[in-house]
Amino acid sequence: MAKKDATLASFAFSPAKAATPHDKTNAAARDIISTEANYRADKTAKLRAARLARDGHAPVDVVDDLPVTIDITLSSDD
């Protein structure tokens, strides 16, 4: 029975590590940066749409998931 008790003891509750002042500041800073980045992205999208509408262009979808490949062929003409 001692082995069973030792196994269960390894799953005992351990309290979470207390957050240090650095951790709290870091979390707050990341939250602020994320919020501002989302705001900038929304503002950029609105301004881009307004500019394209003003200039009479259809909105263009940007495709970011295409791989960029560079084909370099080296030939040795000795």
Residue, then its C-alpha position, 0 to 999 in steps of 0.5 A: m500500500a505504501k507504493k500506491d500512497a507514494t504514487l498518489a502523493s506525486f499528484a498532490f496539489s501544489p500552489a501556483k508560483a506567486a507573481t513577482p512585480h516583474d511578472k505583473t508589469n510584463a503581463a500589463a505591458r504585453d496587454i497594452i502592446s497587444t491592444e495598441a497593435n490591434y488598434r493600429a491594424d484596424k486603423t490601417a485597414k480603414l484608412r487603406a479602404a478609404r484611400l482605395a475608395r477615394d482613388g477608385h480602385a477595387p480593394v486588393d486582397v493581400v495573400d501572405d501564405l504563399p511561399v516565397t521561392i527564389d530560383i537560382t541556377l548556377s551554370s559552369d561553362d568551363 
